[in-house]
Amino acid sequence: MKNIVFLLLVALLPFNCLAQADSKNDKEKSEMKPSKNEDGEWDLTVIDTQFDYFLNAVAKPISQYSESYLKSRNTLLVSEWNSYYSSGRYRNVIESSIDYDPKEKYGLKFEYKLYQVFAYVNWKYGLRMNGLSGSDATRY
């Protein structure tokens, strides 16, 4: 009997190690990282069919924001987002963390698009985030 239990443990050990390696790979895959496009500008890809509609029809225009304003808001919002992700809150909405360096100069277009991602999540799912300004935090 002891031999059977021992053989069973030895047989299942590789599967246990494999599961830990997969969870580590899942953690790496579940992080959104900014990337540079062909022109050398920072870019953010949002895979949601309604995001383009939101950006063009609902969101405030880019001219209403300054880069420094958006950077300060994004720093707070990314911190709040990553906190929700690591705690497991809003799992049905927040599926990945965001790799964002506030010291990096991403540019106005990138900062605007990132900020609008947070406004979009508020608009579509009703997820209230403290870093959104009052007019962007309302449900349209």
Helices and strands as residue ranges (DSSP letters): H 2-29, E 31-32, E 35-36, E 42-43, H 49-53, I 54-58, G 62-64, H 67-87, E 97-98, H 108-125
